[in-house]
Amino acid sequence: MPKLLAIISLAALLALVPSIHAQLNTLAVAAGKKYFGTATDNPELTDGPYVAQLGNKADFNQLTPDVTEPSRGVFAFSGGDAIVAQAKKNGQLVRGHNCVWHNQLPSWVSSGGFNNATLLSIVQTHCSTLVGHYRGQIRDWDVLNEIFNDDGSFRQSIFFTTTGTAYISAALRAARAADPAAKLYINDFNIEGTGPKSTAMVNLVRSLKTREFPSTESAFKPTSLSFAALGVEVAITELDIRMTLPATPALLAQQQRDYQTVAAACRAVPGCVGITLWDWTDKYSWVPGTFAVEPGQEASL
C-alpha cells in the first residue's frame, strides 16, 4: 500500500478524496468470505457523511446494532429497528449483539436476587423475544458474550453464580427456537492465540456440539482452525487495534501490518466468514473513553 495509507486513517482519506473507497467488502467477497462489516450506534445515524459511508456496500455489507430490555418484560426495539432499517435500505446483512452479557446489565437483573429457575426463565424470555423480534432479518447473533475469564474459568457473572452453566444452554435453545435460520455465536476476546481461554472455548464448543447445540465462535488463526475443525462457523466480530498516544508513523505502520495479519488469518481459514470492525472511524470509537488514562490510547480505527 502507498505510504500515505500508513499515516492517514481511512476516514481522513475518504474525507479528502470522497471518490476513493477501500472496497473492503468487495475484496472480502472476492476472497470467498460472506462479508466485511462494521458496528454502529443510533446517535451516529444523524451524521450525514458518516451514514453515507455506512451505506457503502463496497466497504461494508454487514452492520451490528445493539438493543436492550430496560425493565423486565419491556423491550426497547426502536434503536435496533432503526439500524436494521438502515441495513435493509442498502441491502446489507445484520449481526445482532448481544443476548446475554455480564456487563451493562440493568439494575433489575443485577440486583433482582432471582433464584436459579427465575433467572433461567428471564434468560430464555430475553433471548427468545429479542431474536424472535428480528426473525429472518438478522443473519448472526452473539447469543453469549464474554463468558470466560482469561485463565479459562467461567466468569463469575450473576448468570453463572446463580445457574452454573445452565444459562448457556438455555440462551442457545431459546435463540434457536426463536429463529432456526440464524447463526448463533459465542463471542469473546483474547482467544486469538493458544492458551487457557481459547482452550476452554474450544472445549465448550465441542461439548455443545456433542449435545447437538448449534454454536459458533470468533477467533483468529491458529485458534480459529480449532473451531473450524469442529465444523462451526467462525468470525472476527469486534475488531479494532488501539495504540498508546501519540500516534506516530511507526505505530500507524505497525497497526496497518496488524490489520493485514488479522485479515490474512480470516482469509486463510475457510470457516471464517467475515470481519466486523467495531465501528469504522475514530470519531465514534469506544477506545478513548475507556482508555483515557495518561498517556491514553486511541487511533484504533
LUMPA-414157 format. One line per 5 residues: their letters; for each residue x, y, z of C-alpha. Coordinates in nm, 2 decimals. Example, Ala and Ser with C-alpha at 12.3 -4.5 7.8 and 13.67 -1.06 7.14 Angstrom:
// residues 2
as = 1.23,-0.45,0.78  1.37,-0.11,0.71
// end
This chain:
// residues 301
mpkll = 0.00,0.00,0.00  0.12,0.36,-0.05  0.29,0.52,0.24  0.01,0.77,0.26  -0.22,0.50,0.40
aiisl = 0.02,0.42,0.67  -0.01,0.77,0.82  -0.37,0.88,0.73  -0.68,0.70,0.86  -0.93,0.56,0.62
aalla = -1.19,0.81,0.75  -0.95,1.10,0.68  -0.86,0.97,0.34  -1.23,0.94,0.24  -1.29,1.29,0.36
lvpsi = -1.01,1.42,0.15  -1.10,1.22,-0.16  -1.46,1.11,-0.14  -1.44,0.91,-0.47  -1.18,0.67,-0.33
haqln = -1.31,0.37,-0.14  -1.12,0.08,0.01  -1.38,-0.17,-0.12  -1.32,-0.39,0.19  -1.64,-0.59,0.14
tlava = -1.58,-0.63,-0.23  -1.24,-0.77,-0.16  -1.37,-0.99,0.12  -1.63,-1.15,-0.10  -1.38,-1.20,-0.38
agkky = -1.17,-1.39,-0.12  -1.47,-1.62,-0.06  -1.60,-1.46,0.26  -1.96,-1.36,0.34  -1.90,-1.00,0.44
fgtat = -1.68,-0.72,0.57  -1.88,-0.52,0.82  -1.89,-0.26,1.09  -2.07,-0.18,1.42  -2.27,0.13,1.45
dnpel = -2.49,0.31,1.70  -2.81,0.52,1.68  -2.66,0.87,1.76  -2.43,0.83,1.47  -2.72,0.80,1.23
tdgpy = -2.76,1.18,1.25  -2.42,1.23,1.09  -2.49,1.26,0.72  -2.14,1.19,0.58  -2.09,0.90,0.82
vaqlg = -2.43,0.75,0.72  -2.33,0.78,0.35  -2.01,0.58,0.41  -2.20,0.34,0.64  -2.43,0.26,0.34
nkadf = -2.13,0.20,0.10  -2.17,-0.18,0.03  -1.84,-0.19,-0.14  -1.69,-0.14,0.21  -1.95,-0.27,0.45
nqltp = -2.21,-0.53,0.38  -2.29,-0.60,0.75  -2.40,-0.38,1.03  -2.41,-0.46,1.41  -2.67,-0.28,1.63
dvtep = -2.75,-0.33,2.00  -3.09,-0.34,2.17  -3.20,-0.37,2.54  -3.46,-0.47,2.79  -3.45,-0.17,3.03
srgvf = -3.72,-0.32,3.26  -3.84,-0.68,3.29  -4.06,-0.77,3.00  -4.03,-0.43,2.84  -3.81,-0.42,2.53
afsgg = -3.66,-0.11,2.37  -3.66,-0.21,2.00  -3.66,0.13,1.84  -3.28,0.17,1.83  -3.22,-0.17,1.68
daiva = -3.51,-0.13,1.44  -3.35,0.19,1.31  -3.02,0.02,1.23  -3.19,-0.29,1.08  -3.39,-0.05,0.86
qakkn = -3.07,0.13,0.76  -2.92,-0.21,0.66  -3.23,-0.32,0.47  -3.23,0.01,0.28  -2.89,-0.07,0.14
gqlvr = -2.93,-0.45,0.11  -2.67,-0.51,0.39  -2.65,-0.81,0.64  -2.71,-0.75,1.01  -2.54,-0.91,1.32
ghncv = -2.72,-0.90,1.65  -2.51,-0.81,1.96  -2.59,-0.95,2.21  -2.84,-1.16,2.41  -2.66,-1.24,2.73
whnql = -2.37,-1.03,2.87  -2.24,-0.98,3.23  -2.17,-0.61,3.17  -2.41,-0.31,3.13  -2.69,-0.51,3.30
pswvs = -3.00,-0.31,3.41  -3.03,-0.30,3.79  -3.35,-0.51,3.78  -3.13,-0.80,3.67  -2.81,-0.73,3.87
sggfn = -2.99,-0.65,4.19  -3.30,-0.87,4.14  -3.19,-1.16,4.37  -3.35,-1.41,4.14  -3.33,-1.78,4.21
natll = -3.20,-2.04,3.96  -3.53,-2.11,3.79  -3.64,-1.75,3.77  -3.31,-1.63,3.62  -3.31,-1.91,3.36
sivqt = -3.67,-1.81,3.27  -3.55,-1.44,3.23  -3.26,-1.55,3.01  -3.50,-1.76,2.80  -3.76,-1.49,2.76
hcstl = -3.50,-1.23,2.68  -3.32,-1.43,2.41  -3.65,-1.56,2.27  -3.81,-1.22,2.25  -3.50,-1.04,2.11
vghyr = -3.41,-1.30,1.85  -3.78,-1.36,1.76  -3.84,-0.99,1.70  -3.58,-0.99,1.43  -3.65,-1.34,1.30
gqird = -3.54,-1.36,0.93  -3.38,-1.02,0.95  -3.05,-1.09,1.13  -2.80,-1.34,1.00  -2.58,-1.38,1.31
wdvln = -2.65,-1.35,1.68  -2.39,-1.31,1.96  -2.61,-1.51,2.19  -2.35,-1.52,2.47  -2.08,-1.26,2.52
eifnd = -1.76,-1.28,2.72  -1.84,-1.58,2.94  -1.48,-1.68,3.02  -1.20,-1.53,3.23  -0.85,-1.52,3.08
dgsfr = -0.75,-1.82,3.29  -1.02,-2.03,3.12  -1.26,-2.04,3.41  -1.61,-1.93,3.37  -1.67,-1.56,3.45
qsiff = -1.84,-1.51,3.79  -2.13,-1.33,3.64  -2.47,-1.32,3.81  -2.58,-1.58,3.54  -2.30,-1.83,3.63
tttgt = -2.31,-1.78,4.01  -2.69,-1.84,4.00  -2.74,-2.11,3.74  -2.39,-2.25,3.67  -2.35,-2.33,3.30
ayisa = -2.73,-2.39,3.26  -2.78,-2.04,3.13  -2.56,-2.11,2.83  -2.78,-2.40,2.71  -3.09,-2.20,2.80
alraa = -2.98,-1.90,2.59  -2.88,-2.11,2.29  -3.20,-2.32,2.30  -3.42,-2.01,2.32  -3.24,-1.83,2.04
raadp = -3.25,-2.14,1.81  -3.63,-2.18,1.87  -3.69,-1.81,1.80  -3.51,-1.82,1.47  -3.40,-2.16,1.33
aakly = -3.22,-2.00,1.04  -2.99,-1.76,1.24  -2.63,-1.84,1.30  -2.57,-1.85,1.68  -2.24,-1.73,1.82
indfn = -2.05,-1.73,2.15  -1.84,-1.42,2.13  -1.52,-1.35,2.33  -1.19,-1.17,2.33  -0.83,-1.27,2.40
iegtg = -0.87,-1.60,2.22  -0.66,-1.51,1.92  -0.38,-1.74,2.02  -0.35,-2.07,2.21  -0.39,-2.05,2.58
pksta = -0.63,-2.15,2.87  -0.91,-1.92,2.75  -0.91,-2.04,2.39  -0.88,-2.40,2.51  -1.18,-2.35,2.74
mvnlv = -1.38,-2.21,2.45  -1.28,-2.50,2.22  -1.39,-2.75,2.49  -1.72,-2.57,2.54  -1.80,-2.57,2.17
rslkt = -1.70,-2.93,2.15  -1.93,-3.01,2.44  -2.22,-2.81,2.29  -2.17,-2.99,1.95  -2.18,-3.33,2.13
refps = -2.51,-3.23,2.28  -2.63,-3.11,1.94  -2.63,-2.74,2.01  -2.56,-2.52,1.71  -2.28,-2.29,1.81
tesaf = -2.00,-2.08,1.67  -1.72,-1.86,1.79  -1.49,-1.58,1.69  -1.12,-1.64,1.68  -0.80,-1.59,1.47
kptsl = -0.57,-1.84,1.31  -0.44,-2.08,1.45  -0.71,-2.09,1.72  -0.98,-2.05,1.45  -0.86,-2.37,1.30
sfaal = -0.95,-2.55,1.62  -1.31,-2.42,1.59  -1.33,-2.48,1.22  -1.22,-2.84,1.28  -1.53,-2.88,1.49
gveva = -1.74,-2.79,1.19  -1.86,-2.45,1.33  -1.86,-2.11,1.16  -1.60,-1.85,1.29  -1.59,-1.48,1.25
iteld = -1.38,-1.18,1.37  -1.65,-0.97,1.54  -1.52,-0.66,1.72  -1.20,-0.56,1.55  -1.01,-0.25,1.64
irmtl = -0.64,-0.21,1.71  -0.55,0.07,1.95  -0.22,0.24,2.02  -0.07,0.44,2.30  -0.07,0.81,2.21
patpa = 0.08,1.00,2.05  0.02,0.82,1.72  0.34,0.81,1.52  0.42,0.70,1.17  0.59,0.39,1.31
llaqq = 0.29,0.30,1.53  0.05,0.35,1.24  0.26,0.14,1.01  0.26,-0.14,1.27  -0.12,-0.10,1.31
qrdyq = -0.15,-0.14,0.93  0.05,-0.46,0.95  -0.16,-0.59,1.23  -0.48,-0.53,1.04  -0.33,-0.71,0.75
tvaaa = -0.24,-1.00,0.97  -0.59,-1.03,1.10  -0.74,-1.01,0.75  -0.49,-1.27,0.63  -0.58,-1.50,0.92
cravp = -0.95,-1.49,0.83  -0.88,-1.54,0.46  -0.66,-1.85,0.54  -0.94,-2.03,0.73  -1.23,-2.14,0.51
gcvgi = -1.46,-2.15,0.81  -1.40,-1.78,0.88  -1.69,-1.60,0.71  -1.61,-1.24,0.78  -1.47,-0.95,0.98
tlwdw = -1.66,-0.67,1.16  -1.48,-0.35,1.27  -1.60,-0.21,1.60  -1.71,0.10,1.40  -1.50,0.23,1.11
tdkys = -1.39,0.58,1.23  -1.21,0.71,1.54  -1.48,0.98,1.56  -1.71,0.72,1.72  -1.46,0.48,1.88
wvpgt = -1.52,0.34,2.23  -1.15,0.34,2.30  -1.07,0.70,2.40  -1.34,0.70,2.67  -1.23,0.36,2.81
favep = -0.85,0.40,2.79  -0.83,0.77,2.86  -0.57,0.74,3.15  -0.25,0.91,3.06  -0.08,0.87,2.82
gqeas = -0.41,0.74,2.68  -0.49,0.51,2.39  -0.67,0.60,2.07  -0.64,0.58,1.69  -0.77,0.23,1.69
l = -0.98,0.25,1.37
// end
